[in-house]
Amino acid sequence: MRPELYLIGMSTIGVIVFVVSFLLNRKSLKEELAVAVKQDISIEQMRIAEKKVSNFLFQNGLNPGEGISVIGRALNIYEGDEDDRISSQAHLSGPDRNGAMVVTFRKGLSRQERTFAFAHECGHVINEDDAPIDRPDGKHKPQIEQAADYVAAALLMPLDEVYVFLCENRYQDTTPQNRIRLTKTLCRKYGVSEVIALRRIREVFVLKSA
């Protein structure tokens, strides 16, 4: 075989390998995203969590979408420092003699991760889980952790407010590109990651269509 033909053949093989690798990685990323977005809690559990959030806000004279630090103060929970000895994302201390609890964060978390981890610990208290408690990393979390995650999202991204935004922008009927744009708008507005925003979008539609 002539050298130039050999090089063309090798180049073609390289392109094919790249395309196959890209498609496989894309499929893998989509599957990972689907797992991250999915919550293994029932519609009834979602309804109960929304009721708990609604009752908590009403009893404390707060509006949906109040800043998470305001919600924390109502629960007597405060942001602490970072600690590189923490293996989980965050740790909620037990109450001190004044009833105050402190959330300590693993070093290196982004602002979005810190916000959601703090909201998650608030979720534990609203759910009346015992402190001290941690927010673990990874997937397939226990029910108690998924319930706290749900309450955290409900505190940060109010059900009715998000639903109105999605309906006004025809989220379900628009193009994939526009859905990405709308999702990023929600991320900026509520200070959450894309995974949290996508999960909340799914929860909102599940509840509203149930």
Short mmCIF file of the C-alpha atoms (twelve columns), coordinates in Angstrom:
data_MODEL
# 
_entry.id   MODEL 
# 
loop_
_atom_site.group_PDB 
_atom_site.id 
_atom_site.type_symbol 
_atom_site.label_atom_id 
_atom_site.label_alt_id 
_atom_site.label_comp_id 
_atom_site.label_asym_id 
_atom_site.label_seq_id 
_atom_site.Cartn_x 
_atom_site.Cartn_y 
_atom_site.Cartn_z 
_atom_site.pdbx_PDB_model_num 
ATOM 1   C CA . MET A 1   0.000   0.000  0.000  1 
ATOM 2   C CA . ARG A 2   1.221   3.473  -0.866 1 
ATOM 3   C CA . PRO A 3   2.194   5.521  2.242  1 
ATOM 4   C CA . GLU A 4   -0.308  8.288  1.510  1 
ATOM 5   C CA . LEU A 5   -3.167  5.759  1.248  1 
ATOM 6   C CA . TYR A 6   -2.056  4.148  4.479  1 
ATOM 7   C CA . LEU A 7   -2.080  7.545  6.220  1 
ATOM 8   C CA . ILE A 8   -5.554  8.333  4.861  1 
ATOM 9   C CA . GLY A 9   -6.775  4.957  6.105  1 
ATOM 10  C CA . MET A 10  -5.296  5.505  9.558  1 
ATOM 11  C CA . SER A 11  -6.797  9.011  9.660  1 
ATOM 12  C CA . THR A 12  -10.241 7.609  8.801  1 
ATOM 13  C CA . ILE A 13  -9.929  4.983  11.552 1 
ATOM 14  C CA . GLY A 14  -8.974  7.719  14.008 1 
ATOM 15  C CA . VAL A 15  -12.062 9.746  13.090 1 
ATOM 16  C CA . ILE A 16  -14.298 6.682  13.479 1 
ATOM 17  C CA . VAL A 17  -12.786 5.874  16.886 1 
ATOM 18  C CA . PHE A 18  -13.287 9.487  17.984 1 
ATOM 19  C CA . VAL A 19  -16.935 9.547  16.834 1 
ATOM 20  C CA . VAL A 20  -17.727 6.198  18.497 1 
ATOM 21  C CA . SER A 21  -15.993 7.311  21.691 1 
ATOM 22  C CA . PHE A 22  -17.895 10.614 21.650 1 
ATOM 23  C CA . LEU A 23  -21.248 8.875  21.178 1 
ATOM 24  C CA . LEU A 24  -20.544 6.346  23.922 1 
ATOM 25  C CA . ASN A 25  -19.417 9.065  26.333 1 
ATOM 26  C CA . ARG A 26  -22.453 11.161 25.433 1 
ATOM 27  C CA . LYS A 27  -24.733 8.207  26.167 1 
ATOM 28  C CA . SER A 28  -22.919 7.581  29.443 1 
ATOM 29  C CA . LEU A 29  -23.236 11.246 30.462 1 
ATOM 30  C CA . LYS A 30  -26.953 11.257 29.619 1 
ATOM 31  C CA . GLU A 31  -27.463 8.104  31.697 1 
ATOM 32  C CA . GLU A 32  -25.539 9.612  34.627 1 
ATOM 33  C CA . LEU A 33  -27.627 12.786 34.375 1 
ATOM 34  C CA . ALA A 34  -30.849 10.756 34.334 1 
ATOM 35  C CA . VAL A 35  -29.778 8.966  37.527 1 
ATOM 36  C CA . ALA A 36  -28.799 12.256 39.211 1 
ATOM 37  C CA . VAL A 37  -32.082 13.943 38.292 1 
ATOM 38  C CA . LYS A 38  -34.312 11.047 39.360 1 
ATOM 39  C CA . GLN A 39  -35.615 11.053 42.920 1 
ATOM 40  C CA . ASP A 40  -36.741 7.766  44.452 1 
ATOM 41  C CA . ILE A 41  -39.533 9.277  46.510 1 
ATOM 42  C CA . SER A 42  -43.220 8.934  45.797 1 
ATOM 43  C CA . ILE A 43  -45.688 11.630 44.766 1 
ATOM 44  C CA . GLU A 44  -47.314 11.318 48.179 1 
ATOM 45  C CA . GLN A 45  -43.958 11.962 49.866 1 
ATOM 46  C CA . MET A 46  -43.489 15.005 47.641 1 
ATOM 47  C CA . ARG A 47  -46.907 16.333 48.670 1 
ATOM 48  C CA . ILE A 48  -46.122 15.802 52.347 1 
ATOM 49  C CA . ALA A 49  -42.784 17.627 51.939 1 
ATOM 50  C CA . GLU A 50  -44.471 20.569 50.172 1 
ATOM 51  C CA . LYS A 51  -47.000 20.773 53.011 1 
ATOM 52  C CA . LYS A 52  -44.207 20.782 55.600 1 
ATOM 53  C CA . VAL A 53  -42.451 23.625 53.768 1 
ATOM 54  C CA . SER A 54  -45.703 25.581 53.426 1 
ATOM 55  C CA . ASN A 55  -46.510 25.158 57.132 1 
ATOM 56  C CA . PHE A 56  -42.990 26.132 58.180 1 
ATOM 57  C CA . LEU A 57  -43.073 29.329 56.093 1 
ATOM 58  C CA . PHE A 58  -46.552 30.282 57.354 1 
ATOM 59  C CA . GLN A 59  -45.686 29.664 61.015 1 
ATOM 60  C CA . ASN A 60  -42.582 31.843 60.720 1 
ATOM 61  C CA . GLY A 61  -44.161 34.639 58.682 1 
ATOM 62  C CA . LEU A 62  -41.938 33.904 55.688 1 
ATOM 63  C CA . ASN A 63  -42.728 33.995 51.978 1 
ATOM 64  C CA . PRO A 64  -41.862 31.269 49.447 1 
ATOM 65  C CA . GLY A 65  -38.409 31.878 48.045 1 
ATOM 66  C CA . GLU A 66  -37.038 33.695 51.108 1 
ATOM 67  C CA . GLY A 67  -33.252 33.713 51.179 1 
ATOM 68  C CA . ILE A 68  -31.844 30.513 52.615 1 
ATOM 69  C CA . SER A 69  -29.962 32.437 55.316 1 
ATOM 70  C CA . VAL A 70  -33.304 33.914 56.474 1 
ATOM 71  C CA . ILE A 71  -34.773 30.403 56.563 1 
ATOM 72  C CA . GLY A 72  -31.722 29.207 58.470 1 
ATOM 73  C CA . ARG A 73  -32.146 31.894 61.123 1 
ATOM 74  C CA . ALA A 74  -35.790 30.901 61.580 1 
ATOM 75  C CA . LEU A 75  -34.561 27.362 62.267 1 
ATOM 76  C CA . ASN A 76  -31.632 28.584 64.412 1 
ATOM 77  C CA . ILE A 77  -29.139 27.183 61.865 1 
ATOM 78  C CA . TYR A 78  -26.060 29.152 60.826 1 
ATOM 79  C CA . GLU A 79  -23.268 28.809 58.262 1 
ATOM 80  C CA . GLY A 80  -19.950 27.738 59.718 1 
ATOM 81  C CA . ASP A 81  -16.470 27.415 58.277 1 
ATOM 82  C CA . GLU A 82  -14.908 24.966 55.852 1 
ATOM 83  C CA . ASP A 83  -13.135 21.890 57.188 1 
ATOM 84  C CA . ASP A 84  -10.976 19.643 54.988 1 
ATOM 85  C CA . ARG A 85  -11.452 16.785 57.468 1 
ATOM 86  C CA . ILE A 86  -15.104 16.431 56.435 1 
ATOM 87  C CA . SER A 87  -15.598 13.626 53.902 1 
ATOM 88  C CA . SER A 88  -19.264 14.418 53.204 1 
ATOM 89  C CA . GLN A 89  -20.410 17.717 51.680 1 
ATOM 90  C CA . ALA A 90  -21.569 19.247 54.947 1 
ATOM 91  C CA . HIS A 91  -22.062 18.481 58.614 1 
ATOM 92  C CA . LEU A 92  -24.863 19.812 60.818 1 
ATOM 93  C CA . SER A 93  -23.900 20.045 64.472 1 
ATOM 94  C CA . GLY A 94  -26.192 19.147 67.302 1 
ATOM 95  C CA . PRO A 95  -27.848 22.114 69.049 1 
ATOM 96  C CA . ASP A 96  -25.808 24.055 71.595 1 
ATOM 97  C CA . ARG A 97  -27.263 25.235 74.917 1 
ATOM 98  C CA . ASN A 98  -29.070 28.040 73.053 1 
ATOM 99  C CA . GLY A 99  -30.482 25.608 70.509 1 
ATOM 100 C CA . ALA A 100 -28.273 26.944 67.697 1 
ATOM 101 C CA . MET A 101 -26.867 24.554 65.096 1 
ATOM 102 C CA . VAL A 102 -23.953 25.141 62.726 1 
ATOM 103 C CA . VAL A 103 -23.342 23.777 59.224 1 
ATOM 104 C CA . THR A 104 -19.675 23.073 58.512 1 
ATOM 105 C CA . PHE A 105 -18.736 22.578 54.845 1 
ATOM 106 C CA . ARG A 106 -16.164 20.431 53.143 1 
ATOM 107 C CA . LYS A 107 -13.380 22.543 51.745 1 
ATOM 108 C CA . GLY A 108 -13.590 23.361 48.035 1 
ATOM 109 C CA . LEU A 109 -17.367 23.357 47.535 1 
ATOM 110 C CA . SER A 110 -18.738 25.821 44.988 1 
ATOM 111 C CA . ARG A 111 -21.184 28.551 46.036 1 
ATOM 112 C CA . GLN A 112 -24.030 26.526 44.498 1 
ATOM 113 C CA . GLU A 113 -22.983 23.392 46.394 1 
ATOM 114 C CA . ARG A 114 -22.715 25.295 49.689 1 
ATOM 115 C CA . THR A 115 -26.151 26.857 49.187 1 
ATOM 116 C CA . PHE A 116 -27.808 23.531 48.487 1 
ATOM 117 C CA . ALA A 117 -25.927 21.736 51.274 1 
ATOM 118 C CA . PHE A 118 -27.113 24.406 53.743 1 
ATOM 119 C CA . ALA A 119 -30.686 24.107 52.447 1 
ATOM 120 C CA . HIS A 120 -30.378 20.316 52.739 1 
ATOM 121 C CA . GLU A 121 -29.494 20.602 56.434 1 
ATOM 122 C CA . CYS A 122 -32.454 22.961 56.904 1 
ATOM 123 C CA . GLY A 123 -34.518 20.236 55.255 1 
ATOM 124 C CA . HIS A 124 -33.410 17.721 57.871 1 
ATOM 125 C CA . VAL A 125 -34.586 20.018 60.665 1 
ATOM 126 C CA . ILE A 126 -37.929 20.707 58.969 1 
ATOM 127 C CA . ASN A 127 -38.314 16.938 58.564 1 
ATOM 128 C CA . GLU A 128 -37.522 16.600 62.295 1 
ATOM 129 C CA . ASP A 129 -34.481 14.383 61.711 1 
ATOM 130 C CA . ASP A 130 -32.018 14.134 64.564 1 
ATOM 131 C CA . ALA A 131 -28.789 16.171 64.447 1 
ATOM 132 C CA . PRO A 132 -25.831 15.854 64.137 1 
ATOM 133 C CA . ILE A 133 -26.120 14.659 60.568 1 
ATOM 134 C CA . ASP A 134 -24.135 14.798 57.319 1 
ATOM 135 C CA . ARG A 135 -25.011 15.391 53.672 1 
ATOM 136 C CA . PRO A 136 -23.299 12.558 51.772 1 
ATOM 137 C CA . ASP A 137 -21.918 12.629 48.250 1 
ATOM 138 C CA . GLY A 138 -22.896 10.232 45.495 1 
ATOM 139 C CA . LYS A 139 -26.038 8.621  44.147 1 
ATOM 140 C CA . HIS A 140 -28.588 6.191  45.589 1 
ATOM 141 C CA . LYS A 141 -28.853 8.084  48.873 1 
ATOM 142 C CA . PRO A 142 -31.044 6.732  51.709 1 
ATOM 143 C CA . GLN A 143 -34.659 7.917  51.847 1 
ATOM 144 C CA . ILE A 144 -33.919 10.310 54.707 1 
ATOM 145 C CA . GLU A 145 -31.324 12.075 52.534 1 
ATOM 146 C CA . GLN A 146 -33.555 12.191 49.463 1 
ATOM 147 C CA . ALA A 147 -36.366 13.640 51.577 1 
ATOM 148 C CA . ALA A 148 -34.010 16.366 52.848 1 
ATOM 149 C CA . ASP A 149 -32.866 17.017 49.266 1 
ATOM 150 C CA . TYR A 150 -36.478 17.437 48.216 1 
ATOM 151 C CA . VAL A 151 -37.235 19.928 51.002 1 
ATOM 152 C CA . ALA A 152 -34.038 21.832 50.133 1 
ATOM 153 C CA . ALA A 153 -35.166 22.216 46.517 1 
ATOM 154 C CA . ALA A 154 -38.666 23.216 47.646 1 
ATOM 155 C CA . LEU A 155 -37.185 25.935 49.886 1 
ATOM 156 C CA . LEU A 156 -34.903 27.290 47.174 1 
ATOM 157 C CA . MET A 157 -37.255 26.891 44.179 1 
ATOM 158 C CA . PRO A 158 -40.905 27.433 45.223 1 
ATOM 159 C CA . LEU A 159 -43.330 25.068 43.509 1 
ATOM 160 C CA . ASP A 160 -45.882 27.554 42.174 1 
ATOM 161 C CA . GLU A 161 -43.296 30.159 41.181 1 
ATOM 162 C CA . VAL A 162 -41.281 27.658 39.145 1 
ATOM 163 C CA . TYR A 163 -44.435 26.219 37.582 1 
ATOM 164 C CA . VAL A 164 -45.602 29.652 36.407 1 
ATOM 165 C CA . PHE A 165 -42.176 30.337 34.882 1 
ATOM 166 C CA . LEU A 166 -42.188 26.989 33.030 1 
ATOM 167 C CA . CYS A 167 -45.726 27.486 31.723 1 
ATOM 168 C CA . GLU A 168 -45.176 31.084 30.631 1 
ATOM 169 C CA . ASN A 169 -42.109 29.983 28.680 1 
ATOM 170 C CA . ARG A 170 -43.823 26.836 27.284 1 
ATOM 171 C CA . TYR A 171 -41.016 24.655 28.606 1 
ATOM 172 C CA . GLN A 172 -42.646 21.360 27.635 1 
ATOM 173 C CA . ASP A 173 -43.356 22.459 24.058 1 
ATOM 174 C CA . THR A 174 -40.145 24.279 23.220 1 
ATOM 175 C CA . THR A 175 -36.933 23.058 21.558 1 
ATOM 176 C CA . PRO A 176 -34.166 21.232 23.472 1 
ATOM 177 C CA . GLN A 177 -31.908 24.254 22.969 1 
ATOM 178 C CA . ASN A 178 -34.475 26.570 24.509 1 
ATOM 179 C CA . ARG A 179 -35.017 24.164 27.416 1 
ATOM 180 C CA . ILE A 180 -31.303 24.388 28.155 1 
ATOM 181 C CA . ARG A 181 -31.537 28.188 28.091 1 
ATOM 182 C CA . LEU A 182 -34.547 28.179 30.429 1 
ATOM 183 C CA . THR A 183 -32.858 25.730 32.788 1 
ATOM 184 C CA . LYS A 184 -29.801 27.979 32.989 1 
ATOM 185 C CA . THR A 185 -32.083 30.934 33.723 1 
ATOM 186 C CA . LEU A 186 -33.500 29.024 36.695 1 
ATOM 187 C CA . CYS A 187 -29.974 28.164 37.840 1 
ATOM 188 C CA . ARG A 188 -29.001 31.823 37.870 1 
ATOM 189 C CA . LYS A 189 -32.218 32.958 39.529 1 
ATOM 190 C CA . TYR A 190 -32.139 30.439 42.368 1 
ATOM 191 C CA . GLY A 191 -28.395 29.847 42.698 1 
ATOM 192 C CA . VAL A 192 -28.543 26.098 42.053 1 
ATOM 193 C CA . SER A 193 -26.754 23.663 39.759 1 
ATOM 194 C CA . GLU A 194 -28.244 22.330 36.514 1 
ATOM 195 C CA . VAL A 195 -28.834 18.918 38.106 1 
ATOM 196 C CA . ILE A 196 -30.850 20.487 40.942 1 
ATOM 197 C CA . ALA A 197 -32.795 22.686 38.501 1 
ATOM 198 C CA . LEU A 198 -33.605 19.753 36.198 1 
ATOM 199 C CA . ARG A 199 -34.683 17.615 39.139 1 
ATOM 200 C CA . ARG A 200 -36.940 20.397 40.403 1 
ATOM 201 C CA . ILE A 201 -38.466 20.902 36.950 1 
ATOM 202 C CA . ARG A 202 -39.306 17.205 36.873 1 
ATOM 203 C CA . GLU A 203 -40.788 17.316 40.394 1 
ATOM 204 C CA . VAL A 204 -42.900 20.386 39.608 1 
ATOM 205 C CA . PHE A 205 -44.448 18.799 36.529 1 
ATOM 206 C CA . VAL A 206 -44.999 15.484 38.329 1 
ATOM 207 C CA . LEU A 207 -46.882 17.216 41.135 1 
ATOM 208 C CA . LYS A 208 -48.869 19.584 38.946 1 
ATOM 209 C CA . SER A 209 -49.948 16.839 36.562 1 
ATOM 210 C CA . ALA A 210 -50.749 14.249 39.257 1 
# 
